[in-house]
């Protein structure tokens, strides 16, 4: 696949460079912040070979490309933007500026009206953790596979290679608070490395030997919740200090006072608060799933697709990370992953029932990536546009989630779903049972609900 061609076609629709405010990407999507989005952008982008789907929200255009491909296309796209932003003649620059400026103020007003504070907050929090997902995948799969091997032959756990791999599988948790502090400070407008050392401060093993105000300090107490609070505070303190400290002393005094002030508040107040919140979240989630069992799993699995469509799914990312840090697994992810499996079953029913050749081709091309846990092409290309199959997919996710919750399946990794997630779970066979249940229930529900078969154009 020619990544440069895909990037150039996307740029022709979303450019020029002056129209592109931000370029980021996650595991599957190229995310663009645009000054002005062409009214036909979504339709034109979907027609590009290699683009799996398009999702447009209040302030971001998301172009779904899939894992691996998104990295290469983003690199090529960034090169095109950089090249196009090079200085041009005054006349050409004036012409470009006038064109981009048309309706800019109105567009900004509309975007501001549509962007809700809650969604923007969740998006900001999720962006802190998205860069860590490859590490969770690598370490989590190692831990999951070691778990399978040790159950098959317990004697291997005493070997040096097994112990070395066990250390490798735990690396992300050893340095996680530093990474989160770094990313959080960057997101909150502070100096990233200061956020990193603040995260390191509350994680340092030396805290275990210190008693303060008759209270034994606990390294890492509060997990990611404490780190987020501390990084946000550090960024706020740093920005205030930069206004107060003269420029000639700022290089030395701002980082020093930021670290000392934020660090003191962190140890005395924010880490205990983070510990309380982390305990509350962990206990609430585990109690709800353990006590509610299949019913809780049914509700969570059934509601997950609508939450994804609303953009509220990003709120669960720090919860997954906190559960991983506390228990070594997240019991939420296998439940929520069943929503994607319900999509696969529902889409297969659509494939067998439809007479529309184009729809059949769409399902056939999207099903393999759906099985591998990339659900966007099925959501935006098949089930959601058809209506009732989307409900069928939710029903499939509900039944699959019920199975996962009933058996308490945990995942040692993040960032993957569908069939690949089996390798990262603590009970592969039971996870696969839930996956097959979601496939079957999504298929049956969609077959019974039916849908209005689109006519051939």
N, C-alpha and C positions, 0 to 999 in steps of 0.2 A: 504494500500500500504506500502511495506517495504522500507522505505527511505534508510536504511543502505545498502540494496542490490543494489539499484539504484546507490548510491554513490560509492560503491565498484566496480561496473561494469564500471562506468565512470573513476574511478581511475586506473583500470587495463589498460585502453586505453590511458589515458593522463599522467600517472605516469612514473617513481617514483617521490618522493617528490622533488628531485633535478631538475626535469624537470619543476616544477610548480613555476613560479615566483610570481604570484599574484592570489588571490582568492577574488572575489567580486560577488555581486548579486544585481539585481534590482528587480522590481516587479514580473517579470516572468522568468528571465534568470540567470543561473549560468555563470559567466564570468571568464574565465581563461586566464592568460598570461603565455604562455609556451615558454620554450627555443627552443624546437623542436616539431612540430606537426606531428604525424604519417601520412603518405600519405592517409591511408584508415580510418582515425579517423572519418570523417563525416559520412561515410557509417555505420561504426560499432556503433557509438553513436546513430544513428537513429533507429537501431535495438533493442535498450534497451527499455523494456516496462516501460512506464512512461515518456519517452523523447518525447516531442511533435515536436521537430525540432531542427536543428542545423544551425547556421550562423557563418561563418568564415570570418573575415576581416584581415587587414594587421597585426595587433598586438594582436588580441584577439579572443579566441574561445568562442562563445556564445551558451550555451546549453539551449534550451527552455523547461522549466518544468511547467510553469503556476504558478499563485499566490498561496501562501500557501505552496505548495509542494516545491518550490524553497528554502524557508527558512529552511525547515527540511533537505533537501538533502545537502544544503550548510553546515549546521552544521555537518552532518555526514561525508561529504567529508573533511572538515577541520580537523576533528579528525583523519581521515586516513592519511592525509598528515603529521600532527604533529607526529603521531606514526611512520610513515615511515622515518621521518627525524631524529629520535633518533640515537645516535652514534652507529656505527656498528664496526666490526673488520676492521683493516687497509686494509686487502686484499679485503674485500667486498666493502669498500669505494672507493678503487682505481679502482676496476672493474666498479662500478657505474659511477664514474667520467669519465672514459675513454669512456664509452658508450654514456653518455650525451654529451661529448665534440666533438664527431664526427660531423663535418659539422656545428658546432656552429657559427663559424665566418662567413661562407657563408650565413647561415640562417639569421644572424643579418644584413648582407649587403642587402639581399633581402627585409627583413622587413623594413629597413630604406628607401629603394628605393620606396616601395609601400605606405608607410605612408605619406599622404599629410599633410602639416601644418594646412590647413583649417579644415580638419576632426579631427585632433588631438586636435585642439583648441576647436571646438564645443563639442567634447567628454569630454574635461576637464571642460568646463562650465556646461554641463548637469550633470556631476557627483556631482556638488555642490548642485543641486536641487533635484536629485533623492531621497536622504534620507528624504526629506520633503514631498514626495508625500502621504504617509499614513496620515499625518496631514491634508493635503489639502482635501483628500477624506473624512475623518471623519468630519471636520469642514464644508466642502462644502455641504455634504449631509444633515447635520443638518440645514444649512441655506436654502437649497433648499426645504426641507420638511416644514420648518416653513413658507416659502413663500406660499406654496400650502395651508397650514392650514389657514393662515391669510386671503387669498383670499376667502376661503370657508366661514369663520366666522371671520370678522374683530374684533369682541369683544374680542377674546381670546388674542389678542396682549397686552391687559392691564393686563393680569394675571401674577402672579409672576413666575410661571413655564415657561411660554413663554419667559419672559424677561431673565430668567436664561439660557435657551437654546440658546437665541440669543447671550448672552455673550459667551457661549461655542462655538458657530459657528464662532465667531470673534477672538478666541484666537490665531489662527495661524498668523493673521495679527498683533496682538499685539506684538508678539515676533519674527516675521519673520526675521527682519534685523539682530538680534543677531544670529539666527541660520545660516543665509546665510553667515554672516561675519565669524563665526566659521568654517563652511565647506570650505569657499573660502580660508581662511588663511591656512588651512590644505592642500588643493589642491595645493596652490602656494608655499608650503614649509616653511610657517611661523608657529608660535605658534597659535593653533586654538583659545585659549581664548583671545589672543590679537586682533585677527580679530573680535571676538564677541563683545568686548568692544568698538572697533572702530565703528562697526555697531550700537552699542548702543549709542555712542556719538552723531552721526548725527540724531538719532531718539529721543533723550531725550526731553520730553515736556518742560524742562526748557529753551531750546533754544528760545522758543516763546517770552520770556521776554527780549531778548538781541538784541541790535542794534549795528552792527559793520560796521564802515565806511559808516554810513548813510544808512545801509541796514538792514532790519528786517530779522533775521534768522528764518528759517521755519523748524520745526522738521520733519524729514523724507523726506525732499525734494530730489527728484531724485530716490526715491524708491530703488529697487534692483540694478539698474544700478550704483547708487552712492556707494552702499555697495560693489559691485564687484570691482570698481575702488579703493576704500579705502583699502579693504583687500589686493588687489594685491600690492598696494604701501607699506602698512605696512609690508608685507612679504619681499619685496625687501629691505626696510630700516633695518629690523631686521637682515637679512642675512649679510648686509654690516657692521652693527654695531658689529656683533659677530666676524668679522675679525679684527676690529679696537680696541675693548675694551679688555684689559687683562682679562684672565680667572677668576682671583680672584675677579674682580669687575663685571663680566658679569651678574651674577645672579641678581644683583640689578639694574645696570645701563642700560642694554640692553632693558628690558621691559619698563623702565621709559622713556628713550629717544625715543624708538620706538613709544610709545603712544603719547608723546608730539609732536614729529616731524611730524609723519603721521597724527595725529589729527589736527594739525595746518594747514597743507597743505590741508587736507580734507575740513575743514570749509571754508578756504579762496578760494580754487580753485576747488577741485574735486566735492564737493557737488553742486555748481552752474553748473559745466559741466555736472554732472549726471542729474541734473534737466532739463537742455536743451535737453539732449539725450532722457530722459524718455518722456518729452513732445512731442518730435519729433516722437518717435516710436508710442506713444499712439494716437496722432493725425493722423499719416499716416495710421495706421491700421483701426481706426474707420472711417476716411474719405473714404478710399478705399472701405470699406464694405458698408457704408451708401450711398456713391455716386454711386458705381458700382452695388450694390445690387446683384441680382441673377447672373449677369455676373461674378462678382468677386468671388462669392461663387462657381460658376461652374468651374472656372479656378483653384482655390485653392483645391477644393475637388477632381478634376481630376488629379492634379499633386502630391497629397500627397503621394500616394503609390510609385511612382518613387523616391521621395525625401527620403522616408524611406529606400528604397533599396540602395540608395547612401550614407546613413548615415548622410544626411544633416538635418534630422528632429530634431536633438538635438538642433539646433540653435533656435528653436521656444520655448523651455522650459522657458528661462528667459522672453520672450515676454509675454507668458501666465501669469507668476507670476506677472509681472509688470502691466498688464491689470487688474488682480484680485485686486492688491493693490490700483490701481487708481479708478476703477469703481465698484468693488465688483463682477464683472463677467468678463469672457473672451468670446468675441464673436467669437474668432477664433476656439476654441475647438469643438463646435458643428459642424462647417463646416468640419473640418479636420476629425472628427470622422466618417463622412459619407463614407470615403474611406473603412473603415472596413466593413460597412454595404454593400457597393457594392461588397465586397469580398464574403459576405454571399450569396447574390443573384446569383453571378456568380458561386459559388461552388455548389449551389443547382441545377442550370442548368446542370452542369457537372454530378451531381449525377443521374439526370433523363436520360441523354443522353448516358452515358458510358455503355459499356457492360463488362468492366473490373471489376471483382469482388473485386480485391485488391484496385483499385481506389475508388470504391463505399464504401468500408469499411473505407478507409482513410477519405473520405468526411464525412461519417456518424459520425465518431468519433471526427472530428474537427469542425463540424458545431455548436454543442452546445456551445463550448467555444468561437467560432467566434461570435455568437449572444450575448454572454456576454462581448464582447469587446476585446478578446484575438485573434488577427488576424494572428500571426506568423505561426501556423500550416497550415492555409489555403494558406498563401502566399508561403511558402517554400515547402509545400507538395502537393498543388493542382494547383493554378492558374498560378504561375510563371513558373513552369516546363512545363506546357501545352502551354504557349505562349499567344494565343488569349484570353483565359479566363481572363488573367491578364489585357488585354486591356478592356475587358468587365467590370471587377471590377472597373477600373479607370472611365469608363463611368458612372457606377452606382454611384460612389463617387461624380462625377461632378454634376449629377442631384440632388442628395441628398443635396450637398453643396449649390446648387442654392436655394433650398427651405429654408434652414437654414438662409442664408444671406438675402433672400428676407424679411423674418419676423424678422430679427435681434435677433435671439435666443442667449441668454447668458448662460454660465455655471458658477456656483459658486464654482466648484471643479475642481481638476486636477487628472490625473492618472487613470481615468476610461473612458470607451468608450462604444459604442454599446448600448444595452438596459438599463443597469444600469445607464448610464449617464442621462437618462430621469429624475430621481429623483433629480438631481443636477441642472437642468435647470430652467429658470424663466417662461417657457411656455411648460409644459409637452406635451400637446396635439399637439402643432405645431412641437415640436421636433420629436414626434412619426410619424407625417405626413412626415417629411423629411426622417426619418429612413425607413419607408415603401416605399417611393419613390426610395431611394437608392437600397433597396432590389429588387424592381420590375425592375428598369432600368438595374441593374447589371445582373439580370436573363435574361431579354429580349435581351440585347446586346450580352451576351454570347451564348444564344440560336441561334441568327441570325449569329454570327461570326463563330460558330462551333469550332471544334478542332480535331486534329488527335488522335483518341482513341488508347491508347497504347495496344499492344497485350498482351495476357496472357502469362506469363513465366512459 
